[in-house]
């Protein structure tokens, strides 16, 4: 197991509502020390974090988080604001109600609208797998591709369940090869991280893996 390689795929994450600026700074310091792909942080901290890291770390933030039932206009506004503040990547939560109503056109338009507001930055689409049937998950693979997003992401980490090996395997099997996959939620060990990478995940949303690596490396 190559710990450095695992961590290079990690979005080192802190999205708790009580997160403080000191905790965000520590998160950034850890991500830079361990070579993480990004930090994933609340939108309100993007601008100060961008000033703090001075271009030495990519910053990911969340849109429509965690429930996803904001209007498309509000999600687009959030995205534009995040980009202006220095976000490098955007993770948006879909409106799951549109999935349940089978409103695929509206859902595709929402994702495409947010993607346009990213101004070329990668967009990850959080589908909250714990709320979906397998058929809905497969359909969303097609929707995400059609809308022009860059990643499909399993979970917010705030739902009733997070990533599972079964879901990651199913999604990877049904996603176009150029669409990347982010496993997120409940990834607690480096062994878990490696397992998801082996199943085809390209990115891992996790808050615990840096701490696990520090324990091993002393």
C-alpha positions as CSV (number, residue, x, y, z in Angstrom):
1,X,0.0,0.0,0.0
2,X,1.5,3.3,-1.1
3,X,0.3,5.9,1.4
4,X,1.6,8.9,-0.5
5,X,-0.3,7.8,-3.6
6,X,-3.5,7.3,-1.6
7,X,-3.2,10.8,-0.1
8,X,-2.6,12.3,-3.5
9,X,-6.1,11.4,-4.4
10,X,-7.7,12.8,-1.2
11,X,-9.8,15.9,-0.8
12,X,-8.9,16.5,2.8
13,X,-12.3,17.5,4.2
14,X,-13.8,19.6,6.9
15,X,-17.5,20.6,6.4
16,X,-18.9,20.5,9.9
17,X,-21.0,23.6,10.6
18,X,-19.0,24.4,13.7
19,X,-15.7,24.5,11.8
20,X,-13.5,27.4,12.9
21,X,-10.9,29.3,10.9
22,X,-8.1,27.8,13.0
23,X,-9.3,24.3,12.1
24,X,-9.4,25.3,8.4
25,X,-5.8,26.5,8.6
26,X,-4.8,23.3,10.2
27,X,-6.6,21.4,7.5
28,X,-4.7,23.3,4.8
29,X,-1.4,22.8,6.6
30,X,-2.0,19.1,6.8
31,X,-3.0,18.8,3.2
32,X,0.1,20.6,2.0
33,X,2.3,18.5,4.3
34,X,0.9,15.2,3.1
35,X,0.4,16.1,-0.6
36,X,-3.4,15.9,-0.7
37,X,-5.2,16.7,-3.9
38,X,-7.3,19.5,-2.3
39,X,-8.9,20.6,0.9
40,X,-12.7,20.6,0.7
41,X,-14.0,23.4,2.9
42,X,-17.2,25.5,3.5
43,X,-17.7,28.4,1.0
44,X,-17.3,31.1,3.6
45,X,-13.7,30.0,4.2
46,X,-12.6,29.9,0.5
47,X,-11.3,33.5,0.3
48,X,-9.3,33.5,3.5
49,X,-8.0,30.0,2.7
50,X,-6.9,31.2,-0.8
51,X,-5.0,34.1,0.8
52,X,-3.5,31.6,3.3
53,X,-2.2,28.9,1.0
54,X,-1.0,31.4,-1.7
55,X,-1.5,29.1,-4.6
56,X,0.3,26.1,-3.0
57,X,-2.9,24.0,-2.5
58,X,-6.1,23.6,-4.5
59,X,-9.3,24.5,-2.8
60,X,-12.5,22.6,-3.2
61,X,-15.9,23.9,-1.9
62,X,-19.5,22.8,-1.9
63,X,-22.6,24.2,-3.5
64,X,-26.2,23.5,-2.5
65,X,-24.8,21.7,0.4
66,X,-25.9,19.4,2.0
67,X,-29.5,18.9,0.8
68,X,-29.3,20.1,-2.8
69,X,-32.8,21.5,-3.0
70,X,-31.8,25.1,-3.6
71,X,-32.9,26.6,-6.9
72,X,-30.7,26.4,-9.9
73,X,-30.2,30.2,-9.8
74,X,-29.0,30.1,-6.2
75,X,-26.5,27.2,-7.0
76,X,-25.2,29.2,-10.0
77,X,-24.8,32.3,-7.8
78,X,-23.0,30.2,-5.1
79,X,-20.6,28.8,-7.7
80,X,-19.8,32.2,-9.2
81,X,-19.1,33.5,-5.8
82,X,-16.9,30.5,-4.9
83,X,-14.9,30.9,-8.1
84,X,-14.4,34.6,-7.6
85,X,-13.1,33.8,-4.0
86,X,-10.5,31.4,-5.3
87,X,-12.1,28.0,-5.5
88,X,-10.2,25.5,-7.6
89,X,-12.9,22.8,-7.8
90,X,-16.7,22.7,-7.1
91,X,-18.7,19.9,-5.6
92,X,-22.4,20.5,-6.1
93,X,-25.3,18.5,-4.6
94,X,-28.1,17.6,-7.0
95,X,-31.8,18.1,-6.3
96,X,-32.7,14.5,-5.5
97,X,-36.4,15.3,-5.8
98,X,-35.8,15.9,-9.5
99,X,-34.5,12.3,-9.7
100,X,-37.5,10.9,-7.9
101,X,-39.8,12.8,-10.2
102,X,-37.7,11.6,-13.2
103,X,-37.2,15.2,-14.4
104,X,-34.0,14.4,-16.2
105,X,-34.1,17.4,-18.5
106,X,-34.3,19.9,-15.5
107,X,-31.6,18.0,-13.7
108,X,-29.3,18.1,-16.7
109,X,-29.9,21.8,-17.1
110,X,-29.1,22.4,-13.5
111,X,-25.8,20.6,-13.7
112,X,-24.9,22.2,-17.0
113,X,-25.7,25.7,-15.5
114,X,-23.4,25.1,-12.6
115,X,-20.7,23.7,-14.8
116,X,-20.8,26.9,-17.0
117,X,-20.4,29.0,-13.8
118,X,-17.2,27.0,-12.9
119,X,-15.4,28.8,-15.7
120,X,-13.4,25.7,-16.6
121,X,-12.8,24.4,-13.1
122,X,-13.7,20.8,-12.4
123,X,-17.2,20.1,-11.3
124,X,-18.1,17.1,-9.1
125,X,-21.8,16.2,-8.9
126,X,-22.9,14.7,-5.6
127,X,-25.8,12.3,-6.1
128,X,-26.3,11.1,-2.5
129,X,-26.3,7.4,-3.3
130,X,-27.9,6.4,0.0
131,X,-31.2,7.9,-1.2
132,X,-31.2,6.3,-4.7
133,X,-32.1,3.0,-6.3
134,X,-29.5,1.3,-8.5
135,X,-31.6,2.2,-11.6
136,X,-31.5,5.9,-10.5
137,X,-27.7,5.7,-10.0
138,X,-27.2,4.3,-13.4
139,X,-29.4,6.9,-15.0
140,X,-27.5,9.6,-13.2
141,X,-24.2,8.4,-14.8
142,X,-25.8,9.3,-18.1
143,X,-27.1,12.6,-16.9
144,X,-23.8,13.7,-15.5
145,X,-22.1,12.9,-18.7
146,X,-24.7,14.7,-20.8
147,X,-24.5,17.8,-18.6
148,X,-20.7,18.0,-19.1
149,X,-19.6,17.5,-15.5
150,X,-16.1,16.1,-14.7
151,X,-16.8,13.8,-11.7
152,X,-19.7,12.0,-10.2
153,X,-19.4,11.9,-6.4
154,X,-21.2,9.4,-4.2
155,X,-22.2,11.3,-1.1
156,X,-22.2,14.4,1.0
157,X,-21.2,12.6,4.2
158,X,-24.3,14.2,5.8
159,X,-26.9,11.6,4.6
160,X,-27.9,8.3,6.1
161,X,-25.0,6.5,4.4
162,X,-21.7,7.2,2.6
163,X,-19.7,5.5,-0.1
164,X,-19.9,1.7,-0.4
165,X,-17.8,-0.6,-2.5
166,X,-20.9,-1.9,-4.3
167,X,-21.9,1.6,-5.3
168,X,-18.5,2.6,-6.5
169,X,-18.2,-0.5,-8.6
170,X,-21.7,0.1,-10.1
171,X,-21.0,3.7,-10.9
172,X,-17.6,3.1,-12.4
173,X,-19.1,0.3,-14.6
174,X,-21.7,2.7,-15.9
175,X,-19.8,6.0,-16.2
176,X,-18.2,7.0,-19.4
177,X,-14.4,6.5,-19.2
178,X,-13.7,10.3,-19.2
179,X,-16.0,11.0,-16.2
180,X,-14.1,10.6,-13.0
181,X,-15.5,9.2,-9.8
182,X,-15.2,10.5,-6.2
183,X,-16.0,8.2,-3.3
184,X,-17.0,10.1,-0.2
185,X,-18.5,9.5,3.2
186,X,-17.4,7.0,5.8
187,X,-13.8,6.4,4.4
188,X,-12.0,5.9,7.7
189,X,-8.9,3.9,6.9
190,X,-6.1,3.9,4.4
191,X,-7.1,0.3,3.5
192,X,-10.6,1.7,2.7
193,X,-9.1,4.4,0.5
194,X,-7.0,1.9,-1.4
195,X,-10.0,-0.3,-1.9
196,X,-12.0,2.5,-3.5
197,X,-9.1,3.5,-5.7
198,X,-8.8,-0.2,-6.8
199,X,-12.5,-0.2,-7.7
200,X,-12.0,2.8,-10.0
201,X,-12.4,5.9,-7.8
202,X,-10.2,8.8,-8.9
203,X,-10.7,11.0,-5.8
204,X,-11.5,10.3,-2.1
205,X,-13.4,12.7,0.1
206,X,-12.2,12.0,3.6
207,X,-11.4,13.7,6.9
208,X,-9.6,10.8,8.6
209,X,-6.9,9.6,6.2
210,X,-4.3,12.2,6.9
211,X,-4.5,11.4,10.6
212,X,-4.2,7.7,9.9
213,X,-1.1,8.3,7.8
214,X,0.4,10.4,10.5
215,X,0.0,7.6,13.0
216,X,1.7,5.1,10.7
217,X,4.5,7.4,9.7
218,X,5.1,8.6,13.2
